[in-house]
Amino acid sequence: MVSGGTYGTEDIVHGAGYGRAILILLITPLLWSLPTAFMIGELSSALPYEGGYYAWVRRAMGNFWGFQEAWLSLVASIFDMAIYPTLFVAYLTRMFPWFQVNNRGWWVALAVVVACALLNIAGVKVVSLTSLWLFLVLSAPFAAVVLLAPFKVGALANAITKPTTSTVDILGGLLICMWNYMGWDNASTIATEVERPQRTYPRAMIVAVCIVALSYVLPFAAMWATGLKSTAWETGSWADIAGLMGGPLLRIGVVLGGMISGFGMFNALVMSYSRLPLAMAQDGMLPKVLGKLHPKSKAPWVAIVALAICWAMCLGLGFARLVTLDILLYGGSLALEFIALVVLRFREPELKRPFRVPGGLPGAIAIGIPPVMLLAFSVIRSEHESILGMSSFAFGMILIAAGIVAYFVNHAVKPEGWAETPRRKPQPAS
């Protein structure tokens, strides 16, 4: 599953309307998801190291850019992770409006952060057990919506729905679509594990993108046929709309699915994001205390606690603002990864790559152009949102500049340097 799945896509229709929303949902994965999956597929198969993205950029371009990659990834993850508890509360309040009053929703979101942090500190195996079954139940309500739509063609043209407060426009809808197509880096780590990866991996990614795109497009196309106005959509409104289609049971199914999606994705990503500060601490780029492991589960518990505090601080920013900041900062780290792909082709042409981006060096260069062009929209959008009395763009630039300052402070404190970038594939533990 990528990002929140179908849950969290509602504002795309609100901002763009049905026709343009479906077009955006069909084109975005071709320009955004596939290039990213191919790039990470090559780098992860060639350099399968702990810390992933930061290790690739550091090896390609040195300590400074490696540190910036890690910094951008960490800061972006803070806003990204706050999105999932926000979605959890958005669907919860559709069933229980009581949680919208007196910051009760914020306390529920905080409880999600604390619970998932504790689960991860308990160990990776616990995370796997609680995340494995999620995909099987999350798509069922939307399949029901699609199956019911032929019986309700035009029936919802005059339906009375809950007034929305969404201010998302078509540009904001595009960014939410980009967020909903993030997460392909997780699938890309299997590029070295499949037979004939040069042939099998691209086909598998194309099929996966098509499946995900259809899971987004078909429910919206079905609702378009019912005549429901696009202005009825906002984050969490799938619950109310499902109720119009299939009654209380389907509404409850969507609410539970949205809550499970938010909790499950957050829970699974805690494990992934905590590995980055762990790898940096082991290399000497961050304080050693962040590399402390739990004596029983071996989870990086100090890193998880530190990140959980940061995630909790962002819970009140709202879904659309969190997505904008996430894409803006994630975009910087993604651009560095595409640059690292090209630099390593120049610097280490003989590096063993079980999977290679097709098209040789021109292909490696060209594949990074569409995603970087899409990222320009996050810059435009961020200039029209505010946080702490400034534009989201200015706030993002401050965070990026803080990474440069942090690098030189770190370098001054540790003038003897950091651990060498790993050059050989680590051997699995016996």
Backbone torsions as a table, in degrees:
resi	resn	phi	psi	omega
1	MET	NA	141.1	177.5
2	VAL	-107.0	136.1	-179.2
3	SER	44.4	-127.6	-173.1
4	GLY	-93.1	5.1	-172.6
5	GLY	69.5	-154.4	-178.7
6	THR	-65.6	-25.1	177.2
7	TYR	-67.8	129.1	-179.0
8	GLY	99.0	1.0	-179.2
9	THR	-90.9	-5.8	-169.2
10	GLU	-57.4	-40.2	-175.2
11	ASP	-67.9	-14.6	176.1
12	ILE	-64.1	-44.5	178.1
13	VAL	-69.4	-39.9	179.2
14	HIS	-59.4	-40.9	-175.6
15	GLY	-81.3	-32.1	-171.1
16	ALA	-114.8	-15.0	-171.8
17	GLY	82.4	165.0	-172.9
18	TYR	-61.9	-52.9	-174.6
19	GLY	-60.5	-50.6	-179.2
20	ARG	-69.4	-32.3	177.7
21	ALA	-62.9	-45.5	179.1
22	ILE	-63.9	-40.2	177.6
23	LEU	-62.3	-44.1	177.7
24	ILE	-61.1	-42.4	-178.9
25	LEU	-66.7	-25.7	179.3
26	LEU	-85.5	-35.7	-175.2
27	ILE	-85.3	-38.0	-174.4
28	THR	-54.6	-45.1	-179.2
29	PRO	-62.8	-29.2	179.4
30	LEU	-71.3	-35.2	-177.7
31	LEU	-92.5	-17.5	-170.1
32	TRP	-119.8	-54.8	-172.4
33	SER	-75.8	-50.9	-176.4
34	LEU	-62.3	-46.2	176.9
35	PRO	-58.1	-41.4	179.4
36	THR	-65.1	-43.4	179.7
37	ALA	-62.8	-40.7	180.0
38	PHE	-67.5	-44.0	-179.9
39	MET	-61.0	-48.8	-178.2
40	ILE	-70.9	-28.9	175.5
41	GLY	-60.2	-42.8	178.6
42	GLU	-68.9	-48.3	-174.7
43	LEU	-68.1	-39.5	-178.4
44	SER	-71.5	-31.1	178.2
45	SER	-76.3	-29.5	179.5
46	ALA	-84.4	-34.5	-175.2
47	LEU	-133.3	74.2	-176.5
48	PRO	-82.4	69.2	-174.1
49	TYR	-106.7	155.7	172.2
50	GLU	-61.5	132.8	-178.0
51	GLY	97.4	-14.2	171.2
52	GLY	43.8	-104.8	-169.3
53	TYR	-55.0	-44.5	-177.3
54	TYR	-65.8	-36.9	179.5
55	ALA	-66.8	-37.2	179.5
56	TRP	-66.1	-48.0	-177.4
57	VAL	-67.2	-38.8	179.5
58	ARG	-63.6	-42.7	179.7
59	ARG	-66.4	-37.2	-177.3
60	ALA	-76.6	-40.0	-168.2
61	MET	-129.0	4.1	174.1
62	GLY	98.6	178.4	-172.7
63	ASN	-63.1	-42.2	-175.9
64	PHE	-59.8	-52.5	-177.8
65	TRP	-71.1	-31.9	174.4
66	GLY	-61.5	-42.3	178.2
67	PHE	-65.1	-41.3	179.5
68	GLN	-64.0	-39.4	176.4
69	GLU	-59.8	-46.1	179.9
70	ALA	-65.5	-41.4	-179.5
71	TRP	-63.2	-48.3	-179.4
72	LEU	-62.7	-40.8	179.2
73	SER	-63.5	-42.8	-179.7
74	LEU	-65.7	-47.2	-177.6
75	VAL	-66.1	-42.1	177.5
76	ALA	-61.8	-37.6	-178.4
77	SER	-64.7	-29.4	179.7
78	ILE	-62.3	-45.2	179.3
79	PHE	-74.9	-37.3	179.4
80	ASP	-61.5	-45.1	-176.9
81	MET	-68.5	-29.5	178.3
82	ALA	-69.7	-16.6	-179.6
83	ILE	-67.2	-38.9	-172.2
84	TYR	-69.5	-44.8	172.6
85	PRO	-63.0	-31.3	176.9
86	THR	-63.8	-42.0	176.3
87	LEU	-65.2	-40.6	178.3
88	PHE	-54.9	-47.4	-178.4
89	VAL	-70.5	-36.6	-179.4
90	ALA	-58.9	-39.7	179.3
91	TYR	-80.5	-35.7	177.7
92	LEU	-58.7	-43.4	-176.3
93	THR	-71.4	-17.6	175.2
94	ARG	-67.8	-28.4	178.7
95	MET	-96.9	-33.7	-177.6
96	PHE	-129.7	83.8	-178.5
97	PRO	-58.2	-18.3	179.9
98	TRP	-54.2	-30.6	-177.3
99	PHE	-75.8	-7.7	178.0
100	GLN	-80.5	-11.9	-172.4
101	VAL	-96.9	141.6	171.7
102	ASN	54.8	41.0	175.8
103	ASN	61.3	21.0	179.0
104	ARG	-64.4	-34.9	177.9
105	GLY	-61.7	-36.7	179.1
106	TRP	-63.7	-40.1	179.8
107	TRP	-67.0	-34.9	176.5
108	VAL	-65.7	-44.8	178.2
109	ALA	-60.4	-40.3	177.6
110	LEU	-62.8	-38.9	178.6
111	ALA	-62.5	-35.9	176.6
112	VAL	-63.1	-43.9	179.6
113	VAL	-61.3	-47.9	-177.7
114	VAL	-64.0	-45.3	-178.0
115	ALA	-61.7	-44.3	-178.5
116	CYS	-69.8	-35.8	176.3
117	ALA	-61.7	-43.7	179.4
118	LEU	-65.4	-39.5	177.6
119	LEU	-60.8	-41.3	-178.7
120	ASN	-71.7	-36.2	176.6
121	ILE	-65.6	-29.0	177.0
122	ALA	-66.5	-23.2	174.3
123	GLY	134.4	155.2	-176.8
124	VAL	-60.5	-36.6	-177.9
125	LYS	-61.2	-38.2	178.0
126	VAL	-63.5	-42.4	179.2
127	VAL	-60.2	-44.4	-179.4
128	SER	-61.9	-41.9	-177.6
129	LEU	-66.1	-33.0	-177.6
130	THR	-88.3	-10.2	-175.5
131	SER	-108.1	-22.6	-170.0
132	LEU	-62.0	-38.8	-172.1
133	TRP	-86.9	-2.1	-171.1
134	LEU	-61.7	-46.4	-173.1
135	PHE	-61.0	-29.3	-175.4
136	LEU	-66.9	-28.0	-175.5
137	VAL	-104.3	-18.3	-171.1
138	LEU	-75.9	-28.1	-176.6
139	SER	-87.5	-14.7	-174.7
140	ALA	-58.5	-45.9	-179.2
141	PRO	-61.0	-35.7	-178.3
142	PHE	-75.2	-31.7	172.6
143	ALA	-62.5	-38.8	177.9
144	ALA	-64.8	-40.2	177.7
145	VAL	-59.9	-45.5	-179.5
146	VAL	-63.2	-40.9	-178.7
147	LEU	-70.1	-30.9	-178.9
148	LEU	-82.4	-22.7	-173.6
149	ALA	-56.5	-42.1	-179.9
150	PRO	-58.8	-23.0	179.7
151	PHE	-87.9	-3.0	-177.2
152	LYS	-130.9	29.7	179.4
153	VAL	-60.7	121.4	180.0
154	GLY	73.6	-0.4	-173.1
155	ALA	-74.9	-19.4	-175.5
156	LEU	-107.2	16.4	-177.6
157	ALA	-60.4	-33.5	-179.0
158	ASN	-113.3	22.0	-177.9
159	ALA	-66.1	140.4	176.8
160	ILE	-92.5	120.2	-177.4
161	THR	-120.1	166.2	178.9
162	LYS	-63.1	131.1	178.1
163	PRO	-56.5	138.6	-178.3
164	THR	-98.4	156.7	176.6
165	THR	-115.0	6.1	-176.1
166	SER	-66.4	137.7	175.4
167	THR	-115.3	15.9	-177.4
168	VAL	-70.4	131.3	175.7
169	ASP	-103.5	-169.1	-175.9
170	ILE	-64.6	-34.6	178.5
171	LEU	-68.3	-43.2	175.9
172	GLY	-63.0	-37.1	176.6
173	GLY	-62.4	-38.2	177.4
174	LEU	-63.1	-43.5	179.9
175	LEU	-65.0	-39.1	177.3
176	ILE	-64.6	-37.2	175.8
177	CYS	-63.0	-43.8	178.0
178	MET	-60.8	-41.1	178.1
179	TRP	-63.6	-39.9	-179.4
180	ASN	-70.4	-12.5	175.2
181	TYR	-106.3	11.9	173.3
182	MET	-82.4	160.6	177.0
183	GLY	113.0	0.9	-179.0
184	TRP	-71.9	-15.8	177.4
185	ASP	-62.8	-30.0	178.9
186	ASN	-67.1	-42.7	178.9
187	ALA	-70.1	-28.8	-174.2
188	SER	-68.1	-18.7	-179.0
189	THR	-69.6	-9.3	179.8
190	ILE	-89.4	1.5	-174.3
191	ALA	-58.2	-31.5	-178.4
192	THR	-87.1	-6.5	-173.7
193	GLU	-100.8	-6.9	-178.0
194	VAL	-97.0	155.8	176.6
195	GLU	-73.3	141.0	-178.2
196	ARG	46.0	62.2	-173.3
197	PRO	-59.4	-31.9	-177.5
198	GLN	-61.8	-29.8	179.9
199	ARG	-99.7	-42.3	-172.6
200	THR	-75.1	-43.3	-173.6
201	TYR	-61.5	-49.0	178.9
202	PRO	-59.9	-40.5	179.2
203	ARG	-63.6	-42.1	180.0
204	ALA	-63.0	-41.1	180.0
205	MET	-67.0	-39.8	179.2
206	ILE	-64.4	-44.3	178.0
207	VAL	-62.3	-43.1	-179.4
208	ALA	-62.6	-42.4	179.1
209	VAL	-62.6	-41.6	179.2
210	CYS	-62.3	-41.9	-179.8
211	ILE	-63.9	-45.8	-179.4
212	VAL	-64.9	-42.8	179.5
213	ALA	-61.0	-42.0	178.8
214	LEU	-64.9	-36.3	179.5
215	SER	-66.2	-23.7	175.4
216	TYR	-85.9	-44.8	-170.2
217	VAL	-75.0	-44.5	-173.6
218	LEU	-58.8	-45.7	177.8
219	PRO	-61.2	-38.8	179.1
220	PHE	-69.8	-39.7	177.2
221	ALA	-62.2	-39.1	178.3
222	ALA	-62.8	-43.2	-179.4
223	MET	-71.5	-31.9	176.0
224	TRP	-58.7	-40.7	-179.3
225	ALA	-65.8	-24.9	-179.6
226	THR	-78.0	-12.1	179.6
227	GLY	87.0	4.7	179.7
228	LEU	-62.7	134.5	-177.9
229	LYS	-67.9	144.1	-179.4
230	SER	-67.3	-22.7	179.7
231	THR	-72.0	-7.7	179.5
232	ALA	-79.7	-6.2	-172.9
233	TRP	-96.6	139.5	167.6
234	GLU	-161.0	170.8	-177.6
235	THR	-55.4	122.8	-179.5
236	GLY	97.0	-11.0	-173.7
237	SER	-75.0	-9.9	173.8
238	TRP	-54.2	-32.4	-178.5
239	ALA	-63.9	-50.2	-179.8
240	ASP	-65.5	-39.2	-177.8
241	ILE	-69.4	-37.2	174.9
242	ALA	-62.3	-35.2	176.8
243	GLY	-63.1	-37.4	176.3
244	LEU	-65.7	-31.7	-176.9
245	MET	-83.3	-43.0	-170.8
246	GLY	-132.0	9.1	176.9
247	GLY	85.1	-172.1	-173.5
248	PRO	-60.0	-36.6	-176.9
249	LEU	-64.6	-43.5	179.3
250	LEU	-68.1	-36.1	176.6
251	ARG	-61.4	-45.8	178.1
252	ILE	-62.6	-39.3	178.7
253	GLY	-60.5	-41.7	179.3
254	VAL	-69.3	-41.3	178.2
255	VAL	-59.4	-49.3	179.3
256	LEU	-62.8	-40.4	179.2
257	GLY	-63.5	-42.3	178.6
258	GLY	-63.8	-39.3	178.2
259	MET	-68.8	-42.2	178.7
260	ILE	-64.5	-40.2	179.2
261	SER	-61.3	-49.2	-179.7
262	GLY	-61.6	-45.7	-179.4
263	PHE	-67.4	-46.5	-175.2
264	GLY	-66.8	-42.9	178.9
265	MET	-65.6	-42.1	177.4
266	PHE	-60.5	-46.8	-178.2
267	ASN	-59.3	-44.1	-178.8
268	ALA	-68.9	-36.9	-176.2
269	LEU	-77.4	-22.6	174.7
270	VAL	-55.6	-44.3	179.9
271	MET	-59.4	-44.1	-177.7
272	SER	-68.9	-49.4	-174.6
273	TYR	-69.3	-28.5	-178.7
274	SER	-70.5	-18.3	-178.8
275	ARG	-73.0	-24.7	-179.2
276	LEU	-69.0	-53.5	175.7
277	PRO	-62.5	-29.5	175.6
278	LEU	-61.9	-49.2	-179.8
279	ALA	-63.3	-39.8	179.8
280	MET	-67.7	-38.0	177.9
281	ALA	-66.5	-39.4	178.6
282	GLN	-65.9	-29.8	178.0
283	ASP	-85.9	-5.9	179.7
284	GLY	89.3	6.2	-179.1
285	MET	-81.4	-21.2	176.5
286	LEU	-129.1	162.9	179.7
287	PRO	-53.6	142.2	-176.4
288	LYS	-60.7	-26.2	-177.7
289	VAL	-59.7	-29.4	179.7
290	LEU	-70.8	-12.5	178.3
291	GLY	-94.0	3.7	-179.8
292	LYS	-66.9	134.7	-179.6
293	LEU	-107.1	147.8	176.0
294	HIS	-65.7	134.4	-174.0
295	PRO	-60.3	-27.9	-177.7
296	LYS	-100.2	-51.3	-175.2
297	SER	-86.1	-17.1	-176.6
298	LYS	65.8	18.0	175.6
299	ALA	-78.5	145.6	178.7
300	PRO	-75.3	78.4	-167.1
301	TRP	-67.7	-34.2	178.8
302	VAL	-67.0	-43.0	178.1
303	ALA	-62.3	-41.3	-179.8
304	ILE	-64.1	-43.0	179.4
305	VAL	-64.1	-44.3	-179.7
306	ALA	-62.2	-44.5	178.6
307	LEU	-66.0	-39.3	-179.0
308	ALA	-60.8	-37.5	177.5
309	ILE	-62.7	-42.9	178.9
310	CYS	-65.7	-42.5	179.0
311	TRP	-61.4	-41.3	-178.8
312	ALA	-63.0	-33.2	-178.4
313	MET	-68.5	-17.4	-176.3
314	CYS	-103.5	6.0	-171.6
315	LEU	-68.0	-20.9	-175.9
316	GLY	-96.0	9.3	-174.0
317	LEU	-79.6	-20.8	-178.9
318	GLY	93.4	150.8	-172.6
319	PHE	-59.8	-53.8	-174.2
320	ALA	-63.5	-42.1	-179.6
321	ARG	-66.7	-39.9	177.5
322	LEU	-61.8	-41.7	179.5
323	VAL	-63.6	-43.9	-179.3
324	THR	-60.4	-47.8	179.5
325	LEU	-65.7	-38.7	179.0
326	ASP	-60.6	-50.6	-178.6
327	ILE	-64.6	-40.0	-179.1
328	LEU	-60.4	-48.3	-177.0
329	LEU	-78.7	-40.6	176.0
330	TYR	-60.0	-34.7	179.8
331	GLY	-60.5	-38.1	177.7
332	GLY	-62.8	-43.8	179.5
333	SER	-68.6	-37.0	179.4
334	LEU	-65.1	-40.8	178.3
335	ALA	-61.0	-39.9	177.8
336	LEU	-64.0	-35.2	179.3
337	GLU	-67.4	-41.2	177.0
338	PHE	-64.4	-37.8	176.8
339	ILE	-65.4	-41.8	179.0
340	ALA	-61.2	-37.2	177.8
341	LEU	-56.7	-46.5	-178.4
342	VAL	-71.6	-43.5	-178.8
343	VAL	-60.2	-42.2	179.7
344	LEU	-67.7	-29.5	174.7
345	ARG	-63.8	-36.5	177.9
346	PHE	-76.0	-49.6	-171.2
347	ARG	-77.6	-33.8	-177.1
348	GLU	-132.1	66.4	-177.6
349	PRO	-64.4	-22.7	-178.6
350	GLU	-91.1	1.2	178.9
351	LEU	-60.2	132.2	-179.1
352	LYS	-67.6	122.7	-179.7
353	ARG	-126.3	96.4	178.7
354	PRO	-54.7	-33.8	172.2
355	PHE	-124.8	134.8	177.5
356	ARG	-122.9	140.8	172.6
357	VAL	-59.6	126.5	-177.4
358	PRO	-61.5	154.4	173.9
359	GLY	97.3	8.6	179.0
360	GLY	65.9	-153.7	-179.0
361	LEU	-63.7	-42.6	176.8
362	PRO	-58.3	-37.7	178.3
363	GLY	-65.6	-40.2	179.3
364	ALA	-64.2	-35.9	178.5
365	ILE	-73.8	-47.3	-174.4
366	ALA	-65.4	-31.2	-174.1
367	ILE	-67.4	-20.8	-179.8
368	GLY	-87.9	-10.6	-174.8
369	ILE	-69.8	-50.1	-178.5
370	PRO	-59.8	-46.0	179.5
371	PRO	-61.1	-40.4	-179.3
372	VAL	-66.3	-36.9	177.5
373	MET	-64.9	-40.2	177.7
374	LEU	-63.8	-34.2	-178.8
375	LEU	-64.1	-22.1	178.0
376	ALA	-60.7	-29.9	179.4
377	PHE	-66.0	-29.8	178.0
378	SER	-67.6	-33.1	177.1
379	VAL	-65.8	-45.3	-179.6
380	ILE	-62.4	-46.1	-177.9
381	ARG	-64.9	-39.3	-176.1
382	SER	-66.3	-20.9	178.2
383	GLU	-73.9	-13.2	-177.2
384	HIS	-109.6	9.5	174.5
385	GLU	-120.7	152.8	-176.4
386	SER	-124.1	151.9	175.1
387	ILE	-152.3	129.8	-178.5
388	LEU	54.3	37.9	175.9
389	GLY	79.7	8.4	177.7
390	MET	-134.4	167.7	178.0
391	SER	-67.9	153.1	177.2
392	SER	-61.2	-31.2	177.6
393	PHE	-64.5	-46.7	179.3
394	ALA	-63.2	-40.6	177.5
395	PHE	-62.0	-42.4	178.0
396	GLY	-63.4	-40.4	179.6
397	MET	-65.1	-34.5	176.5
398	ILE	-63.7	-43.0	179.1
399	LEU	-65.1	-38.9	177.6
400	ILE	-65.1	-44.2	179.3
401	ALA	-63.7	-33.1	178.2
402	ALA	-62.2	-30.9	176.9
403	GLY	-65.6	-37.7	177.8
404	ILE	-66.6	-44.3	178.0
405	VAL	-62.2	-44.1	-179.4
406	ALA	-60.5	-36.1	179.3
407	TYR	-62.5	-48.7	-176.4
408	PHE	-71.1	-34.2	174.2
409	VAL	-63.6	-45.1	178.6
410	ASN	-60.4	-42.4	-179.2
411	HIS	-66.9	-35.3	179.0
412	ALA	-69.9	-38.1	-179.9
413	VAL	-71.9	-30.8	-176.5
414	LYS	-125.1	68.7	-175.3
415	PRO	-66.4	-18.9	-179.2
416	GLU	-73.1	-8.6	176.2
417	GLY	97.0	-176.4	-175.8
418	TRP	-114.4	172.4	177.9
419	ALA	-62.2	149.9	180.0
420	GLU	-64.5	146.5	173.3
421	THR	-65.0	131.5	-179.1
422	PRO	-61.2	139.1	-178.1
423	ARG	-109.7	-21.4	-177.6
424	ARG	-118.5	151.1	177.8
425	LYS	-62.7	125.8	-180.0
426	PRO	-65.8	141.8	179.2
427	GLN	-78.1	140.5	177.8
428	PRO	-66.1	149.9	-179.6
429	ALA	-67.5	143.7	-179.6
430	SER	-78.1	NA	NA
